[in-house]
Amino acid sequence: MKSQVTISIQEWRWVIYGSVAILILSCVPFLIVWQSTPPGWQFTGILVNPLDGHSYLAKMTQGSAGDWLFHLTYTPEAHPGAFIFTFYLALGHVARLVGAPNVIIFHLARLLAGLLLLLTVFRFVAHVTPYPGERRLAFCFIGLASGLGWLGILFGAFPIDLWVPEAFVHYSLYANPHFPLGMALMLLILIDVIGPISPSSHPAKRTLIPVIAALLLAVVLPFALIIDWVILTAFMGRHLFIDRSRLLWTEIWPTLGVIGGGLPVILYQYWVSTTNPILAGWNAQNITTAPPLSDVVIGFGLIIILAAARMIGMVRGRAQTLSEGEWVVWLWALSSLILLYSPFALQRRFITGLHIPLSILAAIGLLRWMADKRLKASSQRLIIISVVVISLLGTLFVWSLPMIAGLQSPAESPTTALLFIRNDERAAFDWLRAHAGPEAVILASPRIGMFIPGQTGARSFYGHPFETINAVDKEAQLNAFFGGQQTSTRPPVDYIFYGPSEQELGQPAELTQLPVVFSSGDVTIFKTQQP
């Protein structure tokens, strides 16, 4: 029988206070940029990876319009909807019901999912180690520790802690709501399957919870469910072939529930992404290859070094003295690294949450190494503080980069202009929302095309390198039209958005022949005469 996990009230109080502090800290850059918005501009509320951030708002806009089937709104081709990205569609429905802007619901969901993740993280850590000191240090590493990306860029590297938020807890809860929610569901599945079995726990209940969690995870973050499948398979395999122990049905049924609960959704997503021609085209462009191993090591920094030392020590040490939870995080770290470099077009997706097992292994390894060496208490404190501070500096650097970009002039910096909308552009978006239907296609610069689906509910001719079908060709057509080398596009568009961003691309003579349907300041919208 597995030992019961006990977390004191004092521990929970400490975790709650720490979680709230981390979440408040994650909001500071947004508030600073919002307060510093220059005259004539409006802050969009998205700081991290605006391309993807505004695609999430575009999905919410579909939900707020009453849709439950997702359509690619960054491409002009008509196509049937699919039951994917349901999480953001649901958030859009919530925004409509409460009458709040999508971006407000986005951030409220981000904070709630972040709180759920941080609390679940500590619950999971408690299944790995019974020692409060190790739990607290692991929580600090998970919630605050970053890598050495700030140092790597000095040598021409592009470490993952600067651009792969799904790998880290602190970066995920800063970027969007579905990464932290997905990680929390990952942990809930692992807790229920490998956690202690209560004598009063009914087998059906222990199976039902993983089924529901797996179903939700398949909807929110499907690749995270595949990671859980691999972890649980490896965990059961270790019992059979390493420990030579017999598997109990109390362990088998929950694991089968995790597979069965999410498999139909995964199969449907695969089916629709291969049979729907437009979604298949998007899937063909959606390549996320793994970063170089050096960028991964630098990105995790001291954490991966300490974790690697602990993993080696676990293999060399006496396995019977280690808890099952320690082997689960060991298998998680190893499985994710193997999946990360498997020959698969979306291999980078398997890095999701990898910082969690590495941080737990690093905390346990560091504290137990110091205990074995019988270091003085003052020396132990100095080492711990040094590791935490160095790792925290990386997090503050990562969180500060978007804020620094947001404090530049959007009129002078193309990067900063992705975070703001001119007042005239806002007025044009409002007109399009009122007069252009969801099937209307708008031709605009890549920057404006990124905003259009989320701000108006209409379609962009081009607006996203992945979600615009045949993106390279459409961007070339866009540039050729505004540059005067092309008089129309294929497929044709319904409206042409012409503002400062488009004026930088050129002044096509064809616009003088089209009727003006909206004008405000430097922004004009033309209605095309489609063939």
MILUMGU-659904 format. One line per field, with one value per residue (C-alpha): residue number from 0; x, y, z. Coordinates in Angstrom, 3 decimals. Layout:
// residues N
n	NUM:...
u	X:...
v	Y:...
w	Z:...
//
This chain:
// residues 531
n	0:1:2:3:4:5:6:7:8:9:10:11:12:13:14:15:16:17:18:19:20:21:22:23:24:25:26:27:28:29:30:31:32:33:34:35:36:37:38:39:40:41:42:43:44:45:46:47:48:49:50:51:52:53:54:55:56:57:58:59:60:61:62:63:64:65:66:67:68:69:70:71:72:73:74:75:76:77:78:79:80:81:82:83:84:85:86:87:88:89:90:91:92:93:94:95:96:97:98:99:100:101:102:103:104:105:106:107:108:109:110:111:112:113:114:115:116:117:118:119:120:121:122:123:124:125:126:127:128:129:130:131:132:133:134:135:136:137:138:139:140:141:142:143:144:145:146:147:148:149:150:151:152:153:154:155:156:157:158:159:160:161:162:163:164:165:166:167:168:169:170:171:172:173:174:175:176:177:178:179:180:181:182:183:184:185:186:187:188:189:190:191:192:193:194:195:196:197:198:199:200:201:202:203:204:205:206:207:208:209:210:211:212:213:214:215:216:217:218:219:220:221:222:223:224:225:226:227:228:229:230:231:232:233:234:235:236:237:238:239:240:241:242:243:244:245:246:247:248:249:250:251:252:253:254:255:256:257:258:259:260:261:262:263:264:265:266:267:268:269:270:271:272:273:274:275:276:277:278:279:280:281:282:283:284:285:286:287:288:289:290:291:292:293:294:295:296:297:298:299:300:301:302:303:304:305:306:307:308:309:310:311:312:313:314:315:316:317:318:319:320:321:322:323:324:325:326:327:328:329:330:331:332:333:334:335:336:337:338:339:340:341:342:343:344:345:346:347:348:349:350:351:352:353:354:355:356:357:358:359:360:361:362:363:364:365:366:367:368:369:370:371:372:373:374:375:376:377:378:379:380:381:382:383:384:385:386:387:388:389:390:391:392:393:394:395:396:397:398:399:400:401:402:403:404:405:406:407:408:409:410:411:412:413:414:415:416:417:418:419:420:421:422:423:424:425:426:427:428:429:430:431:432:433:434:435:436:437:438:439:440:441:442:443:444:445:446:447:448:449:450:451:452:453:454:455:456:457:458:459:460:461:462:463:464:465:466:467:468:469:470:471:472:473:474:475:476:477:478:479:480:481:482:483:484:485:486:487:488:489:490:491:492:493:494:495:496:497:498:499:500:501:502:503:504:505:506:507:508:509:510:511:512:513:514:515:516:517:518:519:520:521:522:523:524:525:526:527:528:529:530
u	0.000:1.313:1.815:-0.683:0.379:0.080:0.360:0.093:-2.081:1.084:2.444:-0.773:-0.814:2.772:1.956:-1.166:0.697:3.562:1.223:-0.658:2.643:3.868:0.604:0.622:4.212:3.175:0.635:3.094:4.540:1.026:0.036:3.228:2.822:-0.886:-0.146:2.608:0.464:1.376:-1.302:-3.205:-2.675:-4.423:-2.708:-4.085:-3.436:-1.133:2.594:3.962:4.136:1.479:1.031:-0.271:-1.836:-4.100:-4.927:-6.301:-8.420:-9.594:-10.785:-12.540:-14.220:-15.726:-17.025:-18.454:-20.353:-22.015:-19.873:-18.757:-17.008:-13.640:-12.790:-9.442:-10.132:-6.620:-7.250:-9.841:-10.813:-14.250:-14.235:-16.343:-15.780:-14.243:-14.611:-11.110:-9.728:-12.854:-11.253:-10.904:-14.299:-15.736:-13.926:-15.546:-18.959:-18.130:-17.136:-20.458:-22.498:-20.835:-20.527:-16.761:-14.096:-12.366:-8.965:-10.257:-11.639:-8.355:-6.352:-8.809:-8.573:-4.786:-4.690:-7.179:-5.375:-2.074:-3.371:-4.719:-1.367:0.722:-1.477:-1.519:2.250:2.723:0.246:2.205:5.533:4.105:3.621:7.290:8.913:7.619:10.141:8.793:12.170:12.412:8.811:9.344:12.562:11.009:8.028:10.360:12.289:9.108:7.432:10.406:13.507:14.526:17.655:20.668:19.141:20.324:23.866:23.347:22.337:25.738:27.260:24.766:22.514:18.724:17.959:14.459:13.739:13.448:10.867:9.326:6.806:5.224:8.450:8.232:5.546:6.397:6.529:3.333:1.195:2.591:1.743:-1.765:-4.348:-4.232:-0.595:-1.001:-4.417:-2.981:-0.053:-2.405:-4.473:-1.277:-0.384:-3.899:-3.795:-0.419:-1.489:-4.620:-2.952:0.280:-0.828:-1.681:-4.746:-7.200:-8.863:-12.219:-11.550:-13.905:-12.192:-14.806:-14.082:-10.333:-11.006:-13.612:-11.433:-8.555:-11.044:-12.526:-9.102:-7.771:-10.788:-10.295:-6.557:-7.127:-9.335:-7.070:-3.536:-3.523:0.241:0.439:-1.866:0.502:3.308:1.194:0.532:4.250:4.998:2.341:3.394:7.014:5.919:4.015:6.846:9.281:7.070:6.963:10.494:12.671:10.915:9.543:6.336:2.791:0.555:-2.578:-5.929:-6.151:-3.241:-4.246:-7.816:-6.948:-4.185:-6.563:-9.020:-6.451:-5.862:-9.526:-10.691:-8.558:-8.021:-11.313:-10.515:-6.956:-8.166:-10.824:-8.270:-5.968:-8.832:-10.099:-6.577:-6.022:-9.455:-10.397:-8.329:-7.923:-7.034:-4.684:-2.975:-2.597:-1.264:1.322:2.679:2.510:6.046:7.588:10.929:13.019:15.624:19.300:20.276:22.634:19.727:17.747:20.607:21.281:17.550:17.059:20.367:21.363:18.131:18.963:22.515:21.297:18.519:20.948:23.203:20.241:19.045:22.500:22.692:19.304:20.469:23.723:22.171:19.959:16.668:14.724:15.240:13.592:9.896:7.667:7.119:10.845:10.879:7.847:9.611:12.747:10.718:8.941:12.212:13.741:10.579:10.129:13.736:13.400:10.090:11.572:14.098:11.903:11.461:8.154:7.149:5.703:8.439:8.859:5.348:6.709:8.765:5.555:6.007:9.511:10.655:8.446:10.226:13.629:12.949:11.771:14.831:17.098:15.651:15.807:19.279:20.709:19.346:20.281:23.767:24.338:23.027:25.353:28.304:27.313:27.701:27.168:23.719:25.140:26.854:23.645:21.660:24.261:24.173:20.371:20.046:22.660:20.888:17.464:18.701:20.590:17.552:15.178:17.276:16.593:12.838:12.824:14.823:12.331:9.334:10.953:11.757:8.141:7.677:10.791:9.500:6.144:7.769:9.245:7.428:5.021:5.295:9.035:9.391:7.689:7.959:6.246:3.561:2.405:1.339:-0.710:-3.523:-3.903:-7.144:-7.998:-7.328:-9.604:-12.375:-11.887:-12.040:-15.279:-16.747:-15.745:-17.218:-20.533:-20.641:-18.485:-19.817:-17.743:-17.217:-15.878:-12.193:-10.023:-6.694:-4.257:-0.635:0.642:0.418:-3.216:-4.027:-2.891:-5.440:-8.438:-9.963:-9.822:-10.875:-13.571:-14.711:-13.979:-11.256:-7.768:-6.359:-3.039:-2.332:-0.510:2.416:0.747:-2.985:-3.007:-3.136:-0.307:1.031:4.152:2.162:-0.476:2.110:3.811:0.473:-0.164:3.193:2.777:-0.661:0.369:3.626:1.719:2.918:-0.438:-3.972:-5.949:-5.554:-6.534:-8.812:-10.456:-11.113:-14.131:-12.424:-9.010:-7.715:-5.349:-3.620:-0.089:1.123:-0.152:1.206:4.675:4.240:3.259:0.504:-1.407:-3.143:-6.061:-7.352:-8.405:-10.915:-12.616:-15.441:-14.518:-16.773:-14.897:-12.347:-10.820:-7.554:-4.910:-7.058:-9.367:-11.370:-12.214:-14.906:-13.721:-15.661:-15.377:-15.689
v	0.000:3.427:5.882:8.679:12.212:14.837:18.579:20.811:23.913:25.989:24.540:25.268:28.820:29.329:27.909:30.058:33.226:32.311:31.488:34.770:36.668:34.973:35.713:39.354:39.648:38.227:41.045:43.882:44.077:44.260:47.065:49.026:48.820:49.690:52.746:53.823:53.639:56.648:59.120:58.032:54.325:51.563:48.614:45.288:43.427:40.868:40.975:37.479:36.216:38.533:36.349:33.451:35.689:37.388:34.043:33.017:36.172:35.333:31.938:33.589:35.983:33.002:31.694:35.073:35.013:31.774:29.251:25.890:24.763:26.302:27.911:29.296:33.017:33.935:32.547:33.465:29.946:28.740:25.410:23.367:23.905:21.413:20.678:21.833:24.724:24.265:25.832:29.239:28.973:28.327:31.374:33.405:32.139:33.178:36.648:36.994:35.820:38.183:41.059:41.450:42.071:38.922:40.114:40.550:37.008:35.814:37.259:36.155:32.626:32.965:33.881:31.209:28.520:29.746:29.494:25.991:24.951:26.295:24.641:21.373:21.538:21.545:18.706:16.712:17.509:16.203:12.817:12.808:13.815:13.887:16.531:20.107:21.658:19.750:20.583:24.295:24.462:22.465:24.849:27.869:26.353:25.502:28.866:31.187:29.556:30.168:29.353:31.259:32.639:36.122:34.739:32.564:35.436:37.020:34.067:34.007:31.278:31.486:29.471:28.125:30.144:33.190:31.835:28.462:29.299:25.831:24.383:26.501:27.091:30.744:31.566:29.626:31.431:34.704:33.843:32.344:30.275:26.957:26.104:26.305:24.609:21.791:21.297:21.249:18.512:16.577:16.652:15.770:12.652:11.606:12.296:10.182:7.291:7.026:8.630:6.821:4.611:5.398:2.337:4.052:4.982:3.142:1.700:3.277:6.692:6.263:5.422:8.110:11.025:10.172:9.659:13.136:14.751:12.997:14.109:17.720:17.550:16.183:19.203:21.811:20.575:17.263:16.791:16.984:13.968:12.004:12.855:11.482:8.308:7.759:8.456:6.038:3.356:3.706:3.669:0.415:-1.033:-0.288:-2.171:-5.186:-5.417:-3.630:-4.242:-7.613:-6.817:-7.692:-4.910:-4.352:-3.644:-0.560:0.751:-0.703:0.617:4.307:4.088:2.553:5.297:7.955:6.346:5.683:9.075:11.085:8.728:9.508:13.226:12.673:10.425:12.959:15.771:13.690:12.722:16.256:17.620:15.162:15.052:18.746:20.210:23.640:22.305:19.837:22.748:24.514:21.340:20.995:24.458:24.030:22.723:23.056:21.314:20.809:23.439:22.475:20.559:23.362:25.831:23.424:23.033:26.772:27.458:25.276:26.430:25.338:23.367:20.832:20.445:19.682:17.449:15.469:14.894:13.626:11.353:9.779:9.384:7.647:5.071:4.451:4.427:1.966:1.997:0.411:3.501:5.799:6.615:5.841:9.558:10.121:7.498:9.103:12.463:10.629:8.867:12.104:13.968:11.154:10.488:14.155:14.493:11.388:12.589:16.034:14.644:11.978:12.248:14.131:17.447:18.763:17.409:20.670:20.223:17.420:19.868:20.962:21.086:19.602:22.212:20.591:17.215:18.835:21.317:18.590:16.461:19.499:20.492:16.981:16.375:19.645:19.331:15.684:16.273:19.038:16.799:13.983:16.373:17.587:21.210:23.900:25.439:28.807:27.226:25.431:28.659:30.458:27.758:27.649:31.433:31.633:29.054:30.652:34.190:33.222:31.329:34.151:36.673:34.677:34.774:38.509:38.973:36.877:38.675:42.066:41.612:42.052:44.936:46.692:46.210:47.614:50.765:51.692:53.927:51.842:54.442:53.791:50.113:47.435:44.996:47.351:48.147:44.519:45.307:48.442:49.660:53.244:55.012:55.335:51.622:50.889:52.919:51.000:47.681:48.768:49.609:46.223:44.461:46.214:45.984:43.056:39.578:36.618:35.424:38.793:38.778:41.831:42.531:44.396:44.478:41.487:43.554:44.570:41.114:39.701:41.886:41.586:38.192:38.886:42.530:42.292:38.675:38.833:36.987:38.097:37.446:36.993:37.358:34.334:32.267:28.994:29.705:31.365:28.594:28.853:31.644:32.334:32.806:35.000:37.224:37.607:38.546:41.052:42.751:42.724:44.372:47.176:47.554:48.110:44.976:43.153:44.500:41.777:38.717:35.089:34.310:37.758:39.936:41.965:44.948:46.580:48.106:50.982:52.709:53.651:50.028:49.504:52.848:51.649:48.839:51.134:53.191:51.094:53.164:50.705:52.070:55.356:53.406:51.697:53.131:54.305:52.832:54.121:56.828:58.082:59.991:58.011:54.875:54.145:51.036:50.321:47.985:45.829:44.995:41.212:39.351
w	0.000:-0.924:1.925:2.340:1.440:4.137:3.551:6.583:6.758:7.117:3.892:2.012:3.355:2.192:-1.254:-1.676:-0.729:-3.038:-5.918:-5.601:-5.486:-8.680:-10.487:-9.392:-10.572:-13.953:-14.341:-13.670:-17.228:-18.714:-16.362:-17.005:-20.787:-20.547:-18.388:-20.795:-23.950:-26.131:-27.250:-30.329:-29.637:-27.673:-25.992:-27.257:-23.992:-25.643:-24.835:-25.409:-29.002:-30.460:-33.550:-31.484:-28.846:-31.368:-32.946:-29.539:-29.463:-32.989:-31.771:-28.839:-31.251:-33.073:-29.751:-28.772:-32.072:-30.961:-32.832:-31.427:-34.603:-35.385:-38.730:-39.822:-40.031:-41.137:-44.604:-47.266:-48.358:-47.227:-45.399:-42.964:-39.258:-36.856:-33.155:-32.245:-30.179:-28.093:-25.036:-26.667:-28.328:-24.858:-23.450:-26.220:-25.148:-21.579:-22.774:-24.601:-21.619:-19.113:-21.569:-21.109:-23.776:-24.977:-23.803:-20.236:-20.159:-21.686:-18.788:-16.112:-17.506:-17.570:-13.888:-12.795:-14.785:-13.375:-9.815:-10.454:-11.912:-9.034:-6.404:-8.347:-8.743:-4.983:-4.566:-7.129:-5.478:-2.202:-3.910:-4.853:-1.571:2.020:3.141:3.432:2.603:-0.667:-1.510:-0.998:-2.969:-5.814:-5.825:-5.955:-8.853:-10.751:-10.191:-10.502:-11.962:-15.534:-17.481:-18.725:-21.904:-21.035:-21.126:-24.190:-26.458:-25.816:-27.672:-30.533:-29.112:-28.861:-25.696:-25.158:-22.014:-24.292:-26.728:-25.696:-22.957:-22.849:-21.465:-18.280:-15.682:-15.037:-18.757:-19.535:-16.979:-18.352:-21.965:-22.143:-20.227:-22.091:-21.331:-17.524:-17.638:-19.732:-17.346:-14.359:-16.015:-16.771:-13.090:-11.921:-14.098:-12.737:-9.157:-9.447:-11.246:-9.269:-6.021:-2.800:-2.848:-0.091:1.468:0.999:-2.622:-4.949:-8.087:-10.352:-8.871:-9.372:-13.012:-13.690:-12.586:-14.961:-17.802:-17.316:-16.869:-19.992:-22.016:-20.934:-21.571:-25.079:-25.763:-24.163:-24.922:-26.819:-27.013:-23.218:-23.043:-25.269:-22.848:-19.992:-21.979:-22.451:-18.778:-17.546:-20.019:-18.913:-15.265:-15.689:-17.757:-14.993:-12.524:-14.828:-16.154:-13.584:-10.273:-11.467:-9.617:-10.561:-11.805:-9.752:-11.367:-9.149:-11.245:-14.610:-14.770:-14.158:-16.775:-19.298:-18.393:-19.270:-22.652:-23.378:-22.131:-24.511:-27.450:-29.281:-29.223:-30.413:-33.238:-34.250:-34.310:-36.475:-38.788:-39.273:-39.810:-42.652:-44.314:-44.173:-47.056:-45.466:-42.030:-43.707:-45.436:-42.122:-40.514:-43.281:-42.466:-38.714:-38.279:-34.826:-34.847:-31.732:-30.888:-30.768:-27.658:-26.644:-26.616:-24.418:-21.929:-21.734:-21.575:-18.500:-17.051:-13.559:-13.189:-15.895:-14.589:-11.063:-12.425:-14.603:-11.613:-9.606:-12.419:-12.725:-8.952:-8.879:-11.426:-9.602:-6.138:-4.339:-6.222:-3.378:-1.239:-3.791:-3.889:-6.851:-7.272:-7.787:-10.530:-12.168:-12.519:-13.676:-16.371:-17.249:-17.825:-19.857:-21.904:-22.807:-23.954:-26.121:-27.600:-28.160:-30.606:-32.181:-35.992:-35.899:-37.478:-34.196:-31.943:-29.991:-28.562:-26.397:-24.352:-22.623:-18.851:-18.909:-16.410:-13.745:-13.391:-13.906:-11.090:-8.718:-9.436:-9.093:-5.706:-4.265:-5.636:-4.357:-0.826:-0.431:-1.826:0.697:3.484:2.428:2.407:5.900:4.890:7.470:7.593:6.549:3.527:2.535:2.722:0.606:-2.092:-2.175:-2.309:-5.068:-7.238:-6.679:-7.375:-10.545:-11.822:-10.833:-12.741:-15.888:-15.257:-14.613:-17.813:-19.816:-18.339:-18.932:-22.626:-23.877:-21.452:-22.765:-26.308:-25.225:-23.872:-27.249:-29.719:-31.843:-34.600:-34.887:-33.913:-36.076:-33.171:-30.744:-33.341:-32.999:-29.425:-30.137:-32.385:-33.601:-32.680:-36.385:-36.851:-33.914:-35.529:-38.778:-36.912:-35.258:-38.665:-40.062:-37.052:-37.683:-41.484:-42.638:-42.012:-40.800:-44.403:-45.597:-46.577:-45.890:-47.569:-45.334:-44.285:-42.267:-39.075:-39.614:-40.953:-37.616:-35.787:-38.119:-37.131:-33.400:-33.638:-36.310:-36.668:-40.421:-42.357:-43.260:-46.711:-44.894:-41.196:-39.807:-41.176:-40.111:-40.112:-43.531:-46.121:-48.688:-46.534:-48.577:-51.770:-50.120:-48.479:-51.839:-53.457:-50.662:-51.153:-54.934:-54.711:-52.384:-54.296:-57.540:-59.326:-59.067:-59.551:-57.743:-55.565:-55.803:-54.061:-54.372:-51.335:-50.239:-48.612:-48.717:-45.509:-46.249:-43.360:-42.297:-42.267:-45.800:-46.996:-46.052:-48.585:-51.451:-53.067:-55.621:-58.271:-58.341:-55.043:-56.650:-58.737:-55.787:-53.634:-50.129:-47.440:-44.390:-43.679:-40.442:-40.329:-42.214:-42.469:-45.403:-46.230:-49.872:-51.203:-54.057:-57.205:-57.128:-60.462
//
